[in-house]
Amino acid sequence: MSARGFSDGQLPFPALGDEAAPVAALAPGARVPSYMADHRKRLRERFMAGGGGPMPDYELLELLLFRAIPRQDVKPLARRLIDTFGSLGGVLAAPLPRLLEVEGIGEAVLCELKVVEAAAHRMARAKVLQRHVISSWQQVLDYCHTTMAHRETEQFRILFLDRKNVLIADEEQARGTIDHVPVYPREVVKRALELNASALILVHNHPSGDPTPSETDIQMTASIARAAEALGLTIHDHLVIGREKELSFRAEGLL
């Protein structure tokens, strides 16, 4: 897929180090102004003393941007990113073409943001993979929110469990649009058999933020459940992930 006029195979980045700037960049060799150095030092000290919990999203984002843009004031860019995508999670999950639309974004910033996103996903996944799902249910929910809550398009994932309800695989089955993702029950159960799974947890997100299932969601879940039952597979739940909360089909009596 091309982005912003770039042909396939061509990175949608400016040249390395070519960071557009909302404020004038320092000349090569010029000293960083004391106010900028002091601000960065204070933010780092606050973070090391109290962690990120008390800090607003834009300040945590500033800390990330310090490495990517070492010689510019990054606060305007941090605030612009939060204003555009709503939260730190929204910034990290934003697709590359959308990020590139923000003034001040270049390759170094994109790389920094996507490395942090990948690390967050990997840490969350490590807490649930090869773990007993029922006893690690909150970690499962946390993982689903980390990977899916801020996506701008729908994604359908499947968590595959063995006979002891240990998570043996987590795979993206399909991607869709802002309000639809195509799912084929035959492909779902086929993959479960390939992995020798005994049970499944279905998960998809609603980019609107509202996890209320649509009639299509309900019908699709029923179709998968029928196909799974015919092959001796159990559907433990179908989770719909919204921006701030999730909905469980099992808890709502829909499964």
One Martini backbone bead per residue (centre of mass of N, CA, C, O) as a GRO file, in nm:
protein
  255
    1MET     BB    1   0.098   0.034   0.022
    2SER     BB    2   0.052   0.359  -0.017
    3ALA     BB    3   0.190   0.688   0.104
    4ARG     BB    4   0.172   1.002   0.015
    5GLY     BB    5   0.284   0.911  -0.287
    6PHE     BB    6   0.424   0.651  -0.236
    7SER     BB    7   0.574   0.389  -0.341
    8ASP     BB    8   0.624   0.078  -0.349
    9GLY     BB    9   0.903   0.022  -0.129
   10GLN     BB   10   0.880   0.311  -0.012
   11LEU     BB   11   0.960   0.506   0.229
   12PRO     BB   12   0.760   0.732   0.442
   13PHE     BB   13   1.035   0.912   0.457
   14PRO     BB   14   1.260   1.108   0.532
   15ALA     BB   15   1.554   1.183   0.564
   16LEU     BB   16   1.789   1.126   0.771
   17GLY     BB   17   1.734   1.389   1.005
   18ASP     BB   18   1.468   1.518   0.859
   19GLU     BB   19   1.328   1.737   1.071
   20ALA     BB   20   1.063   1.883   1.118
   21ALA     BB   21   0.984   2.220   1.249
   22PRO     BB   22   0.806   2.441   1.462
   23VAL     BB   23   1.094   2.530   1.522
   24ALA     BB   24   1.392   2.645   1.526
   25ALA     BB   25   1.683   2.517   1.462
   26LEU     BB   26   1.982   2.447   1.551
   27ALA     BB   27   2.282   2.505   1.486
   28PRO     BB   28   2.556   2.366   1.413
   29GLY     BB   29   2.722   2.359   1.731
   30ALA     BB   30   2.516   2.467   1.902
   31ARG     BB   31   2.397   2.546   2.196
   32VAL     BB   32   2.190   2.454   2.427
   33PRO     BB   33   1.970   2.604   2.586
   34SER     BB   34   1.919   2.630   2.918
   35TYR     BB   35   1.607   2.602   2.926
   36MET     BB   36   1.601   2.329   2.774
   37ALA     BB   37   1.791   2.166   2.955
   38ASP     BB   38   1.631   2.212   3.219
   39HIS     BB   39   1.365   2.087   3.131
   40ARG     BB   40   1.472   1.805   3.076
   41LYS     BB   41   1.588   1.754   3.355
   42ARG     BB   42   1.323   1.783   3.517
   43LEU     BB   43   1.163   1.559   3.380
   44ARG     BB   44   1.356   1.328   3.447
   45GLU     BB   45   1.348   1.362   3.755
   46ARG     BB   46   1.044   1.319   3.790
   47PHE     BB   47   1.037   1.037   3.671
   48MET     BB   48   1.250   0.900   3.863
   49ALA     BB   49   1.090   0.977   4.132
   50GLY     BB   50   0.759   0.905   4.026
   51GLY     BB   51   0.713   0.839   3.754
   52GLY     BB   52   0.442   0.836   3.513
   53GLY     BB   53   0.167   0.868   3.658
   54PRO     BB   54   0.162   1.196   3.722
   55MET     BB   55   0.201   1.235   3.422
   56PRO     BB   56   0.126   1.364   3.146
   57ASP     BB   57   0.123   1.267   2.826
   58TYR     BB   58   0.301   1.498   2.700
   59GLU     BB   59   0.548   1.444   2.887
   60LEU     BB   60   0.607   1.155   2.805
   61LEU     BB   61   0.645   1.232   2.509
   62GLU     BB   62   0.884   1.414   2.547
   63LEU     BB   63   1.077   1.194   2.649
   64LEU     BB   64   1.074   1.042   2.376
   65LEU     BB   65   1.167   1.297   2.192
   66PHE     BB   66   1.452   1.367   2.290
   67ARG     BB   67   1.607   1.151   2.119
   68ALA     BB   68   1.495   1.232   1.832
   69ILE     BB   69   1.512   1.555   1.938
   70PRO     BB   70   1.794   1.708   2.074
   71ARG     BB   71   1.764   2.035   1.931
   72GLN     BB   72   1.460   2.078   2.037
   73ASP     BB   73   1.148   2.185   2.103
   74VAL     BB   74   0.895   1.931   2.190
   75LYS     BB   75   0.629   2.035   2.312
   76PRO     BB   76   0.458   2.116   2.061
   77LEU     BB   77   0.456   1.829   1.940
   78ALA     BB   78   0.330   1.679   2.175
   79ARG     BB   79   0.063   1.841   2.178
   80ARG     BB   80  -0.017   1.786   1.883
   81LEU     BB   81  -0.041   1.480   1.910
   82ILE     BB   82  -0.255   1.474   2.133
   83ASP     BB   83  -0.467   1.643   1.979
   84THR     BB   84  -0.492   1.437   1.738
   85PHE     BB   85  -0.502   1.136   1.921
   86GLY     BB   86  -0.579   1.198   2.255
   87SER     BB   87  -0.320   1.010   2.332
   88LEU     BB   88  -0.058   0.815   2.387
   89GLY     BB   89  -0.185   0.561   2.269
   90GLY     BB   90  -0.276   0.696   2.002
   91VAL     BB   91   0.005   0.768   1.903
   92LEU     BB   92   0.137   0.481   1.903
   93ALA     BB   93  -0.108   0.355   1.713
   94ALA     BB   94  -0.059   0.520   1.482
   95PRO     BB   95  -0.034   0.545   1.166
   96LEU     BB   96   0.203   0.655   0.957
   97PRO     BB   97   0.040   0.846   0.772
   98ARG     BB   98  -0.082   1.011   1.008
   99LEU     BB   99   0.181   1.106   1.138
  100LEU     BB  100   0.294   1.256   0.876
  101GLU     BB  101   0.072   1.493   0.902
  102VAL     BB  102   0.249   1.597   1.126
  103GLU     BB  103   0.413   1.851   1.228
  104GLY     BB  104   0.756   1.731   1.293
  105ILE     BB  105   0.769   1.461   1.141
  106GLY     BB  106   1.002   1.189   1.136
  107GLU     BB  107   1.193   0.916   1.140
  108ALA     BB  108   1.287   0.928   1.437
  109VAL     BB  109   1.004   0.948   1.561
  110LEU     BB  110   0.874   0.700   1.439
  111CYS     BB  111   1.071   0.497   1.558
  112GLU     BB  112   1.029   0.559   1.857
  113LEU     BB  113   0.724   0.500   1.872
  114LYS     BB  114   0.731   0.201   1.751
  115VAL     BB  115   0.915   0.080   1.964
  116VAL     BB  116   0.731   0.130   2.206
  117GLU     BB  117   0.489  -0.023   2.102
  118ALA     BB  118   0.629  -0.300   2.070
  119ALA     BB  119   0.712  -0.327   2.368
  120ALA     BB  120   0.429  -0.319   2.490
  121HIS     BB  121   0.320  -0.568   2.343
  122ARG     BB  122   0.533  -0.771   2.444
  123MET     BB  123   0.483  -0.743   2.746
  124ALA     BB  124   0.181  -0.817   2.744
  125ARG     BB  125   0.214  -1.098   2.607
  126ALA     BB  126   0.407  -1.232   2.820
  127LYS     BB  127   0.169  -1.242   3.046
  128VAL     BB  128  -0.008  -1.476   2.866
  129LEU     BB  129   0.182  -1.660   2.748
  130GLN     BB  130   0.167  -1.972   2.877
  131ARG     BB  131  -0.099  -1.918   3.035
  132HIS     BB  132  -0.356  -1.927   3.248
  133VAL     BB  133  -0.635  -1.763   3.163
  134ILE     BB  134  -0.833  -1.762   3.404
  135SER     BB  135  -0.598  -1.661   3.613
  136SER     BB  136  -0.525  -1.418   3.371
  137TRP     BB  137  -0.759  -1.220   3.284
  138GLN     BB  138  -0.649  -0.930   3.325
  139GLN     BB  139  -0.407  -0.967   3.132
  140VAL     BB  140  -0.577  -1.016   2.885
  141LEU     BB  141  -0.719  -0.744   2.883
  142ASP     BB  142  -0.466  -0.570   2.875
  143TYR     BB  143  -0.361  -0.678   2.608
  144CYS     BB  144  -0.603  -0.600   2.431
  145HIS     BB  145  -0.585  -0.298   2.487
  146THR     BB  146  -0.294  -0.245   2.396
  147THR     BB  147  -0.340  -0.363   2.087
  148MET     BB  148  -0.662  -0.232   2.020
  149ALA     BB  149  -0.799   0.036   2.141
  150HIS     BB  150  -0.632   0.251   1.923
  151ARG     BB  151  -0.746   0.167   1.671
  152GLU     BB  152  -0.881   0.276   1.345
  153THR     BB  153  -0.937  -0.028   1.295
  154GLU     BB  154  -1.049  -0.332   1.255
  155GLN     BB  155  -0.982  -0.627   1.462
  156PHE     BB  156  -0.921  -0.987   1.447
  157ARG     BB  157  -0.879  -1.209   1.718
  158ILE     BB  158  -0.708  -1.512   1.842
  159LEU     BB  159  -0.725  -1.726   2.123
  160PHE     BB  160  -0.536  -2.014   2.186
  161LEU     BB  161  -0.622  -2.320   2.353
  162ASP     BB  162  -0.581  -2.570   2.556
  163ARG     BB  163  -0.695  -2.815   2.773
  164LYS     BB  164  -0.577  -2.609   3.018
  165ASN     BB  165  -0.608  -2.305   2.931
  166VAL     BB  166  -0.357  -2.243   2.760
  167LEU     BB  167  -0.178  -2.015   2.590
  168ILE     BB  168  -0.050  -2.087   2.250
  169ALA     BB  169  -0.199  -1.850   2.077
  170ASP     BB  170  -0.179  -1.531   1.884
  171GLU     BB  171  -0.399  -1.407   1.625
  172GLU     BB  172  -0.449  -1.249   1.331
  173GLN     BB  173  -0.727  -1.281   1.112
  174ALA     BB  174  -0.829  -0.969   1.068
  175ARG     BB  175  -0.893  -0.681   0.864
  176GLY     BB  176  -1.049  -0.358   0.839
  177THR     BB  177  -1.245  -0.112   0.905
  178ILE     BB  178  -1.400   0.116   1.107
  179ASP     BB  179  -1.687  -0.102   1.097
  180HIS     BB  180  -1.531  -0.362   0.962
  181VAL     BB  181  -1.479  -0.730   0.966
  182PRO     BB  182  -1.378  -1.010   0.809
  183VAL     BB  183  -1.529  -1.335   0.890
  184TYR     BB  184  -1.446  -1.696   0.881
  185PRO     BB  185  -1.536  -1.977   1.034
  186ARG     BB  186  -1.365  -2.187   0.878
  187GLU     BB  187  -1.088  -2.047   0.939
  188VAL     BB  188  -1.098  -2.062   1.242
  189VAL     BB  189  -1.118  -2.378   1.280
  190LYS     BB  190  -0.880  -2.454   1.107
  191ARG     BB  191  -0.662  -2.317   1.283
  192ALA     BB  192  -0.724  -2.470   1.544
  193LEU     BB  193  -0.646  -2.750   1.430
  194GLU     BB  194  -0.353  -2.682   1.351
  195LEU     BB  195  -0.288  -2.610   1.673
  196ASN     BB  196  -0.443  -2.798   1.871
  197ALA     BB  197  -0.695  -2.673   1.979
  198SER     BB  198  -0.976  -2.645   2.228
  199ALA     BB  199  -0.988  -2.323   2.254
  200LEU     BB  200  -1.154  -1.993   2.240
  201ILE     BB  201  -1.082  -1.638   2.193
  202LEU     BB  202  -1.255  -1.367   2.093
  203VAL     BB  203  -1.133  -1.059   1.924
  204HIS     BB  204  -1.251  -0.714   1.903
  205ASN     BB  205  -1.270  -0.387   1.776
  206HIS     BB  206  -1.388  -0.040   1.841
  207PRO     BB  207  -1.305   0.265   1.718
  208SER     BB  208  -1.541   0.433   1.854
  209GLY     BB  209  -1.534   0.298   2.173
  210ASP     BB  210  -1.788   0.117   2.150
  211PRO     BB  211  -1.859  -0.223   2.263
  212THR     BB  212  -2.117  -0.259   2.129
  213PRO     BB  213  -2.273  -0.492   1.966
  214SER     BB  214  -2.361  -0.595   1.672
  215GLU     BB  215  -2.554  -0.791   1.479
  216THR     BB  216  -2.310  -0.900   1.324
  217ASP     BB  217  -2.149  -0.994   1.568
  218ILE     BB  218  -2.360  -1.198   1.671
  219GLN     BB  219  -2.382  -1.373   1.416
  220MET     BB  220  -2.082  -1.446   1.387
  221THR     BB  221  -2.052  -1.587   1.662
  222ALA     BB  222  -2.265  -1.807   1.612
  223SER     BB  223  -2.122  -1.935   1.368
  224ILE     BB  224  -1.862  -2.014   1.514
  225ALA     BB  225  -1.989  -2.184   1.739
  226ARG     BB  226  -2.110  -2.401   1.550
  227ALA     BB  227  -1.843  -2.488   1.415
  228ALA     BB  228  -1.698  -2.564   1.679
  229GLU     BB  229  -1.896  -2.774   1.796
  230ALA     BB  230  -1.869  -2.981   1.556
  231LEU     BB  231  -1.537  -3.007   1.654
  232GLY     BB  232  -1.499  -2.971   1.978
  233LEU     BB  233  -1.503  -2.665   2.031
  234THR     BB  234  -1.439  -2.385   2.247
  235ILE     BB  235  -1.612  -2.082   2.338
  236HIS     BB  236  -1.547  -1.870   2.589
  237ASP     BB  237  -1.526  -1.588   2.418
  238HIS     BB  238  -1.626  -1.243   2.330
  239LEU     BB  239  -1.434  -0.957   2.277
  240VAL     BB  240  -1.501  -0.607   2.306
  241ILE     BB  241  -1.295  -0.333   2.223
  242GLY     BB  242  -1.262  -0.035   2.367
  243ARG     BB  243  -1.124   0.249   2.477
  244GLU     BB  244  -1.211   0.189   2.809
  245LYS     BB  245  -1.371  -0.080   2.740
  246GLU     BB  246  -1.536  -0.396   2.770
  247LEU     BB  247  -1.708  -0.680   2.614
  248SER     BB  248  -1.887  -0.971   2.718
  249PHE     BB  249  -2.065  -1.223   2.591
  250ARG     BB  250  -2.089  -1.403   2.838
  251ALA     BB  251  -2.189  -1.184   3.043
  252GLU     BB  252  -2.440  -1.102   2.836
  253GLY     BB  253  -2.564  -1.376   2.708
  254LEU     BB  254  -2.436  -1.423   2.388
  255LEU     BB  255  -2.289  -1.736   2.460
   0.00000   0.00000   0.00000
